[in-house]
Amino acid sequence: MIGRMVLFGASGDLTSRLLMPAVAQLAEARLLPPGFTVLGSANTDWSTGDFRQHIASELDKHAPVAPATRDAVVRMLSFAPADVFIRRRTRGRPQPQHRKLRLPELAV
């Protein structure tokens, strides 16, 4: 059973308008496995608290679920900022400062 979902580009519109509302609806229907978690990652300097606040606000707008479900989904969230810049596509352009993404929680 899948217990963790990783979202790259998690600060974007697709996550807040479609993906997380779908997860919330699955949660409300009790279709998520116990202990399910979502790790969001993006080139955004957010903390887990920032990400949770953003998603909570967006779920209020886009997910027709009970407040208790929204709160349960928000508790499932964590966030790790990362720059997934592809170097080979940038020859001749200034290189960004890369941050190494460490995801020990993904270890199986």
C-alpha distances in whole Angstrom, upper triangle without the diagonal:
4,6,9,12,15,18,21,24,23,26,27,28,25,22,24,25,23,19,19,21,18,16,18,18,15,15,18,17,14,12,10,7,10,11,10,12,14,17,20,22,26,29,30,31,29,28,25,27,29,25,24,28,28,25,26,29,27,25,28,30,27,25,26,24,25,26,24,21,22,23,20,18,21,20,16,18,20,22,23,27,27,29,28,31,32,35,36,36,39,42,45,43,43,40,38,37,34,31,29,25,24,20,20,17,15,16,13
4,6,8,11,14,17,20,19,22,23,24,21,19,21,22,20,16,16,18,16,13,16,17,13,14,17,17,14,12,9,7,10,10,8,10,11,13,16,18,22,25,26,28,26,25,22,24,25,22,21,25,25,21,23,26,24,22,26,27,25,22,24,22,24,25,23,20,20,21,18,16,18,18,14,15,17,19,20,23,23,26,24,28,28,32,33,33,35,38,41,40,39,36,34,33,30,28,26,22,21,17,17,14,12,14,12
4,7,10,14,17,20,18,21,23,24,21,18,20,22,20,16,15,18,16,13,15,17,13,13,17,17,14,12,8,7,8,7,5,6,9,11,14,17,21,24,25,26,23,22,19,21,23,20,19,22,23,20,21,24,23,21,24,26,24,22,23,21,23,23,21,18,18,18,15,13,16,14,11,12,14,16,18,21,22,25,24,27,29,32,33,34,36,39,41,39,39,36,33,32,29,26,24,20,19,15,15,12,10,12,11
4,7,10,13,16,14,18,19,21,18,15,18,20,18,14,13,16,15,12,14,17,14,14,17,18,16,14,10,9,11,8,6,5,6,7,11,13,17,20,21,22,20,19,16,19,20,17,16,20,20,17,19,22,21,19,23,24,22,21,23,21,23,22,21,18,18,18,15,13,14,13,9,10,11,13,14,17,18,21,20,24,25,28,30,30,32,35,38,36,35,32,30,29,25,23,21,17,16,12,13,10,8,11,11
4,7,10,13,11,15,16,17,15,12,15,17,15,11,11,14,13,10,13,15,13,14,17,18,17,14,11,12,13,11,8,6,5,6,8,11,14,18,19,20,18,18,15,18,19,15,15,19,18,15,18,20,19,18,21,22,20,19,21,20,22,22,21,18,17,18,16,12,14,14,10,10,11,12,13,16,16,19,18,21,22,26,28,28,29,33,35,33,33,30,27,27,24,21,20,16,16,13,14,11,10,13,13
4,7,10,9,12,14,16,14,11,14,17,15,11,12,15,15,12,15,18,16,17,20,21,20,18,15,15,17,14,11,9,6,5,6,8,11,14,15,17,16,16,14,17,17,14,15,18,17,15,18,20,18,18,22,23,20,20,23,22,24,24,23,20,19,19,18,14,15,15,12,10,10,10,10,12,12,15,14,17,19,22,24,24,26,29,32,29,29,26,23,23,20,18,16,13,13,10,13,11,9,13,14
4,6,5,9,10,12,10,8,11,14,12,9,10,14,13,12,15,17,17,17,20,22,21,19,16,18,19,17,14,11,7,6,5,6,8,12,13,15,14,15,13,16,16,12,14,16,15,13,16,18,16,16,20,20,18,18,22,21,23,23,23,20,18,19,18,14,14,16,13,10,10,9,10,11,11,13,12,16,18,21,23,22,24,27,30,27,27,24,22,22,19,17,17,13,15,13,16,14,12,16,18
4,5,8,9,12,11,9,12,15,14,12,13,16,16,15,18,21,20,21,24,25,25,23,20,21,23,21,17,14,11,9,6,5,6,9,11,14,14,15,14,17,16,13,15,18,16,15,18,20,17,18,22,22,20,21,24,24,27,26,26,23,21,22,21,18,17,19,16,13,12,10,10,10,9,10,9,12,14,17,19,19,20,24,26,23,23,21,18,18,16,15,14,12,14,13,16,15,14,17,19
4,6,6,9,9,8,11,13,13,11,13,16,17,16,18,21,21,22,24,26,26,24,22,24,25,23,20,17,13,11,7,6,5,7,9,12,12,14,14,17,15,12,15,16,14,13,17,18,15,17,20,20,18,20,23,24,26,25,26,23,21,22,22,18,17,19,17,14,13,11,11,10,9,10,9,12,14,18,20,18,19,23,25,22,22,20,17,18,16,15,16,14,16,15,19,18,17,21,23
4,5,8,8,6,8,11,11,9,10,13,14,13,15,18,18,19,21,23,23,22,19,21,22,20,17,14,10,9,5,5,6,9,9,12,11,12,12,14,12,9,11,13,10,10,13,14,12,14,17,17,16,17,20,21,23,22,22,20,17,18,18,15,14,16,14,11,11,9,10,10,11,12,12,15,18,21,23,22,23,27,29,26,25,23,20,20,18,17,17,14,16,15,18,17,16,20,22
4,7,9,7,8,11,12,11,11,14,16,16,17,20,21,21,23,25,25,25,22,24,25,23,20,17,13,12,8,8,6,8,7,10,9,11,11,13,10,8,11,11,8,9,13,13,11,13,16,16,15,17,21,21,23,22,23,21,18,19,19,16,14,17,16,12,12,10,11,10,11,13,14,16,19,22,24,23,23,27,28,25,24,22,19,19,18,17,18,16,18,18,21,20,20,23,25
4,6,6,7,9,10,10,11,13,15,16,17,19,21,21,23,25,26,25,23,25,27,25,21,19,15,14,10,10,8,10,10,13,13,15,15,16,14,11,14,14,10,10,14,14,11,14,16,15,14,16,20,21,24,23,24,22,19,20,21,18,16,19,18,15,15,13,14,13,14,14,15,16,19,22,24,22,22,26,28,25,24,23,20,21,20,19,21,19,21,20,24,22,22,26,27
4,5,5,6,8,9,10,12,14,15,16,18,19,20,22,24,25,24,23,25,27,26,22,20,16,16,13,13,12,14,13,16,16,18,18,18,16,13,15,15,11,11,14,13,10,12,14,13,11,14,17,19,22,21,23,21,18,20,21,18,17,20,19,17,18,16,18,17,17,18,18,19,21,25,27,24,25,29,30,27,27,26,23,25,24,23,24,22,24,23,27,25,24,28,30
4,6,5,5,6,9,10,11,13,14,16,17,19,20,22,23,21,20,23,25,24,20,18,15,15,12,13,13,15,15,18,17,19,18,20,17,14,16,17,13,12,15,15,11,12,15,14,11,13,17,18,21,21,23,20,18,20,20,17,17,20,18,16,17,16,18,17,18,18,18,19,21,25,26,24,25,29,31,28,28,27,25,26,24,24,24,22,24,23,26,24,23,26,27
4,6,6,5,6,8,10,10,12,14,15,16,18,20,20,19,18,20,22,20,17,15,11,12,9,11,11,14,14,17,15,16,15,16,15,11,12,14,11,9,12,12,9,10,14,13,11,12,16,17,19,19,20,17,15,17,17,13,13,16,15,12,14,13,15,15,16,17,17,19,21,25,27,25,26,30,32,29,29,27,25,25,23,22,23,20,22,20,23,21,20,24,25
4,6,6,6,7,10,11,11,13,15,16,17,19,20,20,18,21,23,21,18,16,13,14,11,13,13,16,14,17,15,16,15,15,13,10,11,11,8,6,9,9,6,7,10,9,8,10,13,14,17,16,18,16,13,15,16,13,12,15,15,13,14,14,16,17,18,20,20,22,24,28,30,28,29,33,34,31,31,29,26,27,25,24,25,22,24,22,25,23,22,26,27
4,7,7,7,9,11,11,13,15,16,17,19,21,20,19,22,24,23,20,19,16,17,14,16,16,19,18,20,19,20,19,19,17,14,14,14,11,9,11,11,7,8,10,8,6,8,12,14,17,17,19,16,14,17,18,15,15,18,17,16,18,18,20,20,21,22,22,24,26,30,31,29,30,34,36,33,33,31,29,30,28,27,28,25,27,25,28,26,25,29,30
4,6,5,6,9,10,11,12,14,15,17,18,17,17,20,22,22,18,17,14,16,14,16,17,20,19,22,20,22,20,20,19,16,16,17,14,11,13,14,10,10,13,11,8,9,12,14,17,18,19,16,14,17,18,14,15,18,17,16,18,18,20,21,22,23,22,24,26,30,31,29,31,34,36,34,34,32,30,31,29,28,28,25,27,25,27,25,24,27,28
4,6,5,6,9,10,11,12,14,16,17,15,14,17,19,18,15,14,11,13,11,14,15,18,18,21,19,20,18,19,18,14,14,16,14,10,13,14,11,10,14,13,10,10,13,14,17,18,19,15,13,16,16,12,13,16,14,13,15,15,18,19,19,21,20,23,24,28,30,28,30,33,36,33,33,31,29,29,27,26,26,22,24,21,24,21,20,24,24
4,5,5,6,9,10,10,12,14,15,14,13,16,17,16,13,12,9,12,11,14,15,18,18,20,17,18,15,16,15,12,11,13,11,7,10,11,9,7,11,11,9,8,12,12,14,14,15,12,10,12,12,9,9,13,11,10,13,14,17,18,20,22,21,24,26,30,32,30,32,35,37,35,34,32,29,30,27,26,26,22,23,21,23,20,20,23,24
4,5,5,6,9,10,10,12,14,14,13,17,18,18,15,15,13,15,14,17,18,22,21,23,20,21,18,18,18,14,13,14,13,9,10,11,8,6,9,9,6,5,8,9,12,13,14,11,9,12,13,10,11,14,13,13,16,17,20,22,23,25,25,28,29,33,35,33,35,38,40,37,37,35,33,33,31,29,29,26,27,25,27,24,23,27,27
4,5,5,6,9,10,11,12,11,11,15,17,17,14,14,13,15,15,18,20,23,23,25,22,23,20,21,20,17,16,18,16,12,13,15,12,10,13,13,9,8,10,10,14,15,16,12,11,15,14,11,13,16,14,14,17,19,21,23,24,26,25,28,29,33,35,33,35,39,41,38,38,36,34,34,32,30,30,26,27,24,26,23,22,26,25
4,5,5,6,9,10,10,9,8,11,13,13,10,10,9,13,13,17,19,22,22,24,21,21,18,19,19,15,14,16,15,11,12,15,13,10,13,14,12,9,11,11,13,14,14,10,10,12,11,8,10,13,10,11,14,16,19,21,23,25,24,27,29,33,34,33,35,39,41,38,38,36,33,33,31,29,28,24,25,22,23,20,19,23,22
4,5,5,6,9,10,10,9,13,14,14,12,12,11,15,15,19,21,24,23,24,21,21,18,18,18,15,13,15,14,11,10,13,11,8,11,12,10,7,9,7,9,10,10,7,6,10,9,6,9,11,10,12,15,17,21,23,25,27,27,30,32,36,37,36,38,41,43,41,40,38,35,35,33,31,30,27,27,24,25,22,22,25,25
4,5,5,6,9,9,10,13,15,16,14,15,14,18,18,22,23,27,26,28,25,25,22,22,22,19,17,18,18,14,14,16,14,10,12,13,11,7,8,7,10,12,12,8,9,13,12,10,13,15,14,15,19,21,24,26,28,30,30,32,34,38,39,38,40,43,46,43,43,41,38,38,36,34,33,30,30,27,28,25,24,28,27
4,5,5,6,5,6,10,12,14,11,13,13,17,18,21,24,27,27,29,26,25,22,23,23,20,18,20,19,16,16,18,16,13,16,17,14,11,11,10,12,14,14,10,11,14,12,10,13,15,13,15,18,21,24,26,27,30,29,32,34,37,39,38,40,43,46,43,43,41,38,38,35,33,32,29,29,25,26,23,22,25,24
4,5,5,6,6,9,10,11,10,11,12,16,17,21,24,27,26,28,25,23,20,20,22,19,16,18,18,15,14,17,16,13,15,17,15,11,12,9,10,12,10,7,9,11,8,7,11,12,11,13,17,19,23,25,27,30,30,33,35,38,40,39,41,44,47,44,43,41,38,38,35,33,32,28,28,25,25,22,22,24,24
4,5,8,9,12,13,14,13,15,16,19,20,24,26,30,29,30,27,26,22,22,23,21,18,19,20,16,15,17,16,13,14,16,14,10,10,7,8,10,9,6,9,11,9,9,13,14,13,16,20,22,26,28,30,33,33,36,38,41,43,42,44,47,49,47,46,44,41,41,38,36,35,32,31,28,29,25,25,28,27
4,5,8,11,13,15,14,16,17,21,22,26,28,32,31,33,30,29,25,26,26,24,21,23,23,19,18,21,19,16,17,19,16,13,12,10,11,14,13,10,12,15,13,12,16,17,16,18,22,25,28,30,32,35,34,37,39,42,44,43,45,48,51,48,48,45,43,43,40,38,37,33,33,29,30,26,26,29,27
4,6,8,9,12,11,14,16,20,22,25,28,32,31,32,29,28,24,25,26,23,21,23,23,20,19,22,21,17,19,21,19,15,15,12,13,15,13,10,13,14,11,12,15,15,14,17,21,24,27,29,31,34,33,37,38,42,43,43,45,48,51,48,48,45,42,42,39,37,35,32,31,27,28,24,24,26,25
4,7,9,12,10,13,15,18,20,24,27,30,30,32,29,28,24,25,26,23,21,24,24,20,20,23,21,18,20,22,19,16,16,14,15,17,16,12,15,16,13,12,16,17,14,17,20,23,26,28,30,32,31,35,36,39,41,40,42,46,48,46,46,43,41,40,38,35,34,30,29,26,26,23,22,24,23
4,7,8,7,10,11,15,17,21,24,28,27,29,26,25,21,22,24,20,19,21,22,18,18,21,20,17,20,22,19,16,17,15,16,17,15,12,14,15,11,10,14,14,11,14,17,20,22,25,27,29,29,32,33,37,38,38,40,43,46,44,43,40,38,37,34,32,30,27,26,22,23,19,18,21,19
4,6,6,9,12,15,18,22,25,29,29,30,27,25,22,23,25,22,20,23,24,20,21,24,23,20,23,25,23,20,20,18,19,20,17,14,16,17,13,12,15,14,12,15,17,20,23,26,27,30,29,33,34,37,39,39,41,44,47,45,44,41,39,38,35,32,30,26,25,21,21,17,17,19,17
4,6,9,13,16,19,22,26,29,29,29,26,24,21,22,24,22,19,23,24,20,20,24,24,21,23,26,24,21,22,19,19,19,16,14,16,15,12,12,15,13,11,14,16,20,22,26,27,31,30,34,35,39,41,41,42,46,48,46,45,42,39,38,35,32,30,26,25,21,20,17,17,18,17
4,6,10,13,16,19,23,26,26,26,23,21,17,19,21,19,17,20,22,19,19,23,22,20,23,25,24,21,22,19,19,19,16,14,15,14,11,11,13,11,8,11,13,17,19,23,24,28,28,31,33,36,38,38,40,43,46,43,42,39,36,35,32,29,27,23,21,18,17,13,14,16,15
4,7,10,13,17,20,24,24,24,22,20,16,18,20,17,15,19,19,16,17,21,20,18,21,23,21,18,20,18,18,18,16,13,14,14,11,9,11,10,7,9,12,15,17,20,22,25,25,28,30,33,35,35,37,40,43,40,39,36,34,33,30,27,25,21,20,16,16,13,13,15,14
4,7,10,13,17,20,20,21,18,16,13,15,17,14,12,16,17,14,15,19,18,16,20,22,20,18,20,18,19,18,17,14,14,13,11,9,10,8,5,6,8,11,13,17,18,22,22,25,27,30,33,33,34,37,40,37,36,33,30,29,26,23,22,18,17,14,14,10,11,14,14
4,6,10,13,17,17,18,15,14,11,13,14,11,11,14,14,12,14,17,16,15,18,20,18,17,20,18,19,19,17,15,14,14,12,9,9,9,6,5,6,8,11,14,15,18,18,22,24,27,30,29,31,34,36,34,33,30,27,26,23,21,20,16,16,12,14,11,11,14,15
4,7,10,14,14,15,13,12,9,12,13,10,11,14,14,12,15,18,17,17,20,21,20,19,22,21,22,21,20,18,16,16,15,12,11,11,8,6,5,6,7,10,12,15,15,19,21,24,27,27,28,31,33,31,29,27,24,23,20,17,16,12,12,9,12,9,9,13,15
4,7,11,10,12,10,10,9,12,11,8,10,13,12,10,14,16,15,15,19,19,18,18,22,21,23,21,21,19,17,17,16,13,12,13,11,7,6,5,6,8,10,13,13,17,19,22,25,24,25,29,31,28,27,24,21,20,18,16,15,12,13,11,14,12,12,16,18
4,7,8,10,9,10,10,13,12,9,12,15,13,13,16,18,17,18,21,22,21,21,25,24,26,25,25,22,20,20,20,17,15,16,14,11,9,6,5,5,6,9,10,13,16,19,21,21,22,25,27,24,23,20,17,17,14,12,12,9,11,10,14,13,13,16,19
4,5,8,9,11,12,14,12,10,14,15,13,14,17,18,17,19,22,22,21,22,26,26,28,26,27,25,22,22,22,19,17,19,17,14,12,8,7,5,5,7,8,11,14,17,20,19,19,23,24,21,20,18,15,14,13,11,12,10,13,13,17,17,16,20,22
4,7,9,12,14,16,14,12,16,17,15,16,20,20,19,21,24,24,23,25,29,29,31,29,30,28,25,25,25,22,20,22,21,17,15,11,9,6,5,5,8,9,13,15,18,17,17,20,22,18,17,15,11,11,10,10,12,11,14,15,19,19,19,22,25
4,6,9,11,13,10,10,13,14,12,14,17,17,17,19,22,22,22,23,27,27,29,27,28,26,23,23,24,21,18,20,19,15,13,10,9,6,7,8,11,13,17,19,22,21,20,23,24,21,19,17,14,13,13,11,14,13,15,16,20,20,20,23,26
4,7,10,11,9,10,13,14,13,15,18,18,18,21,23,23,24,25,29,29,30,27,28,27,24,23,24,22,19,20,20,16,13,10,9,6,8,10,13,15,19,21,24,23,22,25,26,23,20,18,14,13,13,11,13,13,15,16,19,19,20,23,27
4,7,8,5,6,10,10,10,12,15,15,16,18,20,21,21,22,26,25,26,24,24,23,20,19,20,18,15,16,16,13,10,7,8,7,10,13,15,18,21,23,27,26,25,29,30,26,24,22,18,17,16,14,15,14,15,16,18,18,19,23,25
4,5,5,6,9,10,11,12,14,16,17,18,20,22,22,23,26,25,25,23,23,22,19,18,18,17,13,14,14,11,8,6,7,8,12,15,17,20,24,26,29,29,28,31,32,29,27,24,21,19,18,15,16,14,14,14,17,16,18,21,24
4,5,5,6,9,10,11,12,14,15,16,18,20,21,20,23,22,22,20,19,19,16,14,15,13,10,10,10,7,5,5,7,9,13,16,19,22,25,27,31,30,30,33,35,32,30,27,23,22,20,17,17,14,15,14,15,14,16,19,22
4,5,5,6,9,10,10,12,14,15,17,19,20,20,23,21,21,18,18,18,15,13,14,13,10,10,12,9,8,8,11,12,16,19,22,24,28,30,34,33,33,36,37,34,32,29,26,24,23,20,20,18,18,17,19,17,20,23,25
4,5,5,6,9,10,11,12,14,16,17,18,19,22,21,22,19,19,19,16,15,16,15,11,12,14,11,10,9,11,11,15,18,20,22,26,28,32,31,30,34,35,31,29,27,23,22,21,19,20,18,19,18,21,19,21,24,27
4,5,5,6,8,10,11,12,14,16,16,17,20,19,20,18,18,17,14,13,14,12,9,11,11,8,7,6,9,10,14,16,18,21,24,27,30,29,29,32,34,30,29,27,23,22,21,18,19,17,18,17,19,17,19,22,24
4,5,5,6,9,10,10,12,14,15,15,18,16,17,14,15,14,10,9,11,9,6,8,9,6,7,8,12,14,17,20,22,24,28,30,33,32,33,36,38,34,33,30,27,26,24,22,22,19,20,18,20,18,19,23,25
4,6,5,6,9,10,11,13,14,15,18,17,17,14,15,15,11,10,13,12,8,10,12,10,11,11,15,15,19,21,23,26,29,32,35,34,34,37,38,35,33,31,28,27,26,23,24,22,23,22,23,21,23,26,28
4,6,5,6,9,10,11,12,13,17,16,17,15,17,16,12,12,15,12,10,13,14,11,12,11,14,15,17,20,21,24,27,30,32,31,31,35,36,32,31,29,26,25,24,23,24,21,23,21,24,22,23,27,29
4,5,5,6,9,10,10,10,14,13,15,13,14,13,9,10,12,9,7,11,11,9,11,11,15,15,18,20,22,24,27,30,33,31,32,36,37,34,33,31,27,27,26,24,24,21,22,21,23,21,21,25,27
4,5,5,6,9,10,10,12,12,12,10,11,11,7,7,10,9,6,10,11,10,13,14,17,19,21,24,25,28,31,34,37,35,36,39,41,37,36,34,31,30,29,27,27,24,25,23,25,23,24,27,29
4,6,5,7,9,10,13,13,14,11,14,13,10,11,14,12,10,14,15,14,16,16,19,20,23,25,26,28,31,34,37,35,35,39,40,37,36,34,31,31,30,28,29,26,27,26,28,26,27,30,32
4,5,5,6,8,11,12,14,12,15,14,10,12,14,12,11,15,15,14,16,16,19,19,22,24,25,27,29,33,35,33,33,37,39,35,34,33,30,30,29,27,28,26,27,25,28,25,26,30,31
4,5,5,5,8,8,10,9,12,10,7,10,12,9,9,13,14,13,16,17,20,21,24,26,26,29,31,35,37,35,36,40,41,38,37,36,33,33,31,29,30,27,28,26,28,25,25,29,30
4,6,6,8,8,9,8,12,11,8,10,13,12,11,15,16,16,19,20,23,24,27,29,30,32,34,38,40,38,39,43,44,41,40,38,35,35,34,32,33,30,31,29,31,28,29,32,33
4,6,8,10,12,12,15,14,11,14,16,15,14,18,19,18,21,21,24,24,27,28,29,31,34,37,39,37,37,41,42,39,39,37,34,35,34,32,33,31,32,30,33,30,30,34,35
4,7,9,12,13,15,13,11,14,16,14,14,18,18,17,20,21,24,24,26,27,28,30,32,36,37,35,36,40,41,38,38,37,34,35,33,32,33,30,31,29,31,29,28,32,33
4,6,9,10,12,10,8,12,13,11,12,16,16,16,19,20,24,25,27,29,29,31,34,37,39,37,38,42,44,41,40,39,36,36,35,33,33,30,31,29,31,28,27,31,31
4,7,9,12,10,9,13,14,13,15,18,18,19,22,24,27,29,31,33,33,35,37,41,42,41,42,46,47,44,44,43,40,40,38,37,37,34,34,32,33,30,30,34,34
4,6,8,6,7,10,11,10,12,15,16,17,21,23,26,28,30,33,33,36,38,41,43,42,43,47,48,45,45,43,40,40,38,36,36,33,33,30,32,28,28,32,32
4,5,5,6,9,10,11,13,15,16,18,21,24,27,29,32,34,35,38,40,44,46,44,45,49,51,48,47,45,42,42,40,37,37,34,34,31,32,29,30,33,33
4,5,5,6,9,10,10,12,14,16,19,22,25,27,30,33,34,37,39,43,45,44,44,48,50,47,45,44,40,40,38,36,36,32,32,30,31,28,29,32,32
4,5,5,6,9,10,11,13,15,18,21,25,27,30,33,34,37,40,43,45,44,45,49,51,48,46,44,41,40,38,35,35,32,31,29,29,26,27,30,30
4,5,5,6,9,10,11,13,17,20,23,26,28,31,32,35,37,41,43,42,43,46,48,45,44,42,39,38,36,34,33,30,29,27,27,24,25,28,28
4,5,5,6,9,10,11,15,17,21,23,26,28,29,32,35,38,40,39,40,44,46,42,41,39,36,36,34,31,31,28,28,25,26,23,24,27,28
4,5,5,6,9,10,14,16,20,22,25,28,30,33,35,39,41,40,41,45,46,43,42,39,36,35,33,31,30,27,27,24,25,22,23,26,27
4,5,5,7,9,13,16,20,22,25,28,29,32,35,38,41,40,41,44,46,43,42,40,36,35,33,30,30,26,25,23,23,20,21,24,24
4,5,5,7,11,14,17,20,22,25,26,29,32,35,37,36,37,41,43,40,39,37,33,33,30,28,27,24,23,21,22,18,19,22,23
4,5,5,9,11,15,17,20,24,25,28,30,34,36,35,36,40,41,38,37,35,31,30,28,26,25,22,22,20,21,18,19,22,23
4,5,8,12,15,18,21,24,26,29,32,35,37,37,38,41,43,40,38,36,32,31,29,26,25,22,21,18,19,16,18,21,21
4,7,10,14,17,19,23,23,27,29,32,35,35,36,39,41,38,37,34,31,30,27,24,23,20,19,16,17,13,14,18,18
4,7,10,13,16,19,20,24,26,29,32,32,32,36,38,35,33,31,27,26,24,21,20,17,17,14,15,13,14,17,18
4,7,10,13,17,18,21,24,27,30,30,30,33,35,32,31,28,25,23,21,18,17,14,13,11,13,10,12,15,17
4,7,10,13,15,18,21,24,27,26,27,30,32,29,27,24,21,20,17,14,14,11,11,10,13,11,13,16,18
4,6,10,12,15,18,21,24,24,24,27,29,26,24,21,18,16,14,11,10,7,8,8,11,11,12,15,18
4,7,10,13,16,18,21,21,21,24,26,23,21,18,14,13,11,8,9,7,10,11,14,14,15,18,21
4,6,9,12,14,18,18,18,21,23,20,18,15,12,11,8,6,7,6,9,10,14,15,15,17,21
4,6,9,11,14,14,14,17,19,16,15,12,9,8,6,6,8,8,12,13,17,18,18,20,23
4,6,9,12,12,13,16,18,16,15,12,10,11,8,9,9,9,12,14,17,18,17,19,22
4,6,9,9,9,12,14,12,12,9,8,10,8,10,11,12,16,17,21,22,21,23,26
4,6,6,7,10,13,12,12,10,10,12,11,13,13,14,18,19,22,24,22,24,26
4,5,5,7,10,10,10,8,9,11,10,13,14,16,19,21,24,26,24,26,28
4,6,6,10,10,12,11,13,15,14,17,18,19,22,24,27,29,26,28,30
4,6,9,9,11,11,13,16,15,18,19,20,23,25,28,30,28,29,32
4,6,5,8,7,10,13,14,17,19,20,24,26,29,31,29,31,33
4,6,8,9,12,15,16,19,21,23,26,28,31,33,32,33,36
4,7,9,12,15,17,21,22,25,28,31,34,36,34,36,39
4,6,9,13,14,18,20,23,26,29,32,34,32,34,37
4,7,10,12,16,18,21,24,27,30,32,31,33,36
4,7,9,12,15,17,21,23,27,29,28,30,33
4,6,9,12,15,18,21,24,26,26,28,31
4,7,10,13,16,19,22,24,24,26,29
4,6,9,12,15,18,21,20,22,26
4,6,9,12,15,18,18,19,23
4,6,10,12,15,15,16,20
4,6,9,12,11,13,17
4,6,9,9,10,14
4,5,6,8,11
4,5,6,9
4,6,8
4,6
4
